[in-house]
Amino acid sequence: MTTLAMSGLRTTRSLSRPRPHVLPVEQAADESAVVPGPNPDWLASRVQSALRETGYGGLHAVEVLVESGAVTLKGIVSCYYHKQVATSAVMPLDGVESLNNQLRVARLCQP
């Protein structure tokens, strides 16, 4: 499992399973070589970038967990709309197989 948090860029990995090894294209034996899904660190970084690109500052502090293409978002956002924006930003990304949006809403957005 990979954890990436914007305030300090922290990464942790579960030691219970070995991480798949991906050879660079020039080192791959042939076209039939099996290449696993995207690197969890890369995907977590891409999710964080997508959240930053929304322009909502509250999404910068969201904790992102990635395991085998399953993305989990954790943290507190200021309103339900920001939780929806996070879902809309993350779901279309390449490599995201599923999304578990566990963001909690602190209050309702003010008009």
C-alpha positions as CSV (number, residue, x, y, z in Angstrom):
1,M,0.0,0.0,0.0
2,T,1.3,3.5,-0.9
3,T,0.5,6.6,1.1
4,L,1.2,10.1,-0.2
5,A,0.3,13.2,1.7
6,M,0.9,16.7,0.4
7,S,2.0,18.1,3.7
8,G,5.4,16.4,3.8
9,L,5.2,14.0,0.9
10,R,5.1,10.9,3.0
11,T,5.2,7.4,1.4
12,T,4.8,4.1,3.1
13,R,4.5,0.6,1.6
14,S,3.0,-2.5,2.9
15,L,5.7,-5.1,3.4
16,S,3.3,-8.0,3.3
17,R,3.4,-8.3,-0.5
18,P,6.3,-7.8,-2.9
19,R,6.0,-4.9,-5.3
20,P,5.8,-5.9,-9.0
21,H,9.0,-5.2,-10.9
22,V,8.6,-3.4,-14.2
23,L,11.5,-3.4,-16.7
24,P,12.1,-0.3,-18.8
25,V,10.9,-0.8,-22.4
26,E,14.5,-1.2,-23.7
27,Q,15.1,-4.0,-21.2
28,A,11.9,-6.0,-21.9
29,A,12.7,-9.3,-23.4
30,D,10.0,-9.2,-26.1
31,E,6.5,-7.8,-26.7
32,S,4.9,-10.8,-25.0
33,A,6.5,-9.8,-21.6
34,V,3.8,-9.2,-18.9
35,V,3.9,-5.6,-17.7
36,P,1.9,-5.0,-14.4
37,G,-0.3,-2.0,-13.9
38,P,1.0,1.5,-13.0
39,N,3.5,2.0,-10.2
40,P,1.5,2.9,-7.0
41,D,3.9,5.8,-6.2
42,W,3.4,7.2,-9.7
43,L,-0.4,6.8,-9.5
44,A,-0.6,8.4,-6.0
45,S,1.5,11.3,-7.4
46,R,-0.8,11.7,-10.4
47,V,-3.9,11.7,-8.1
48,Q,-2.4,14.4,-6.0
49,S,-1.6,16.5,-9.1
50,A,-5.2,16.1,-10.3
51,L,-6.5,17.3,-6.9
52,R,-4.2,20.3,-7.0
53,E,-5.2,21.1,-10.5
54,T,-8.9,21.6,-9.4
55,G,-7.9,24.9,-7.8
56,Y,-9.5,24.1,-4.5
57,G,-6.9,24.5,-1.7
58,G,-8.7,22.2,0.6
59,L,-8.0,19.3,-1.7
60,H,-4.2,19.8,-1.4
61,A,-4.1,18.2,2.0
62,V,-6.1,15.0,1.0
63,E,-4.3,11.8,1.9
64,V,-4.1,9.4,-1.0
65,L,-3.7,5.6,-0.6
66,V,-3.1,3.4,-3.6
67,E,-3.0,-0.4,-3.8
68,S,-3.3,-2.3,-7.1
69,G,-5.2,0.5,-8.8
70,A,-7.6,1.0,-6.0
71,V,-7.4,4.6,-4.8
72,T,-8.6,5.8,-1.4
73,L,-9.0,9.4,-0.5
74,K,-9.0,10.4,3.2
75,G,-9.2,13.7,5.0
76,I,-11.6,16.5,5.7
77,V,-12.9,18.9,3.1
78,S,-14.8,22.1,3.7
79,C,-18.0,21.1,1.8
80,Y,-19.7,18.3,0.0
81,Y,-19.1,20.0,-3.4
82,H,-15.3,19.6,-2.8
83,K,-15.8,15.9,-2.1
84,Q,-17.6,15.6,-5.4
85,V,-14.9,17.6,-7.2
86,A,-12.3,15.2,-5.9
87,T,-14.2,12.2,-7.3
88,S,-14.6,13.9,-10.6
89,A,-10.9,14.7,-10.8
90,V,-9.6,11.2,-9.9
91,M,-12.0,8.8,-11.6
92,P,-10.9,9.5,-15.2
93,L,-7.2,9.1,-14.5
94,D,-5.4,6.2,-16.2
95,G,-4.6,3.4,-13.8
96,V,-7.5,4.2,-11.4
97,E,-9.4,0.9,-11.2
98,S,-11.7,2.0,-8.3
99,L,-12.1,4.9,-5.9
100,N,-13.1,4.8,-2.3
101,N,-13.8,8.4,-1.4
102,Q,-13.6,8.6,2.4
103,L,-13.4,12.3,2.6
104,R,-15.4,13.8,5.5
105,V,-17.2,17.1,5.1
106,A,-16.6,19.7,7.8
107,R,-19.7,21.9,7.0
108,L,-21.9,23.0,4.1
109,C,-20.5,25.4,1.5
110,Q,-21.5,29.0,2.0
111,P,-23.2,30.6,-1.0
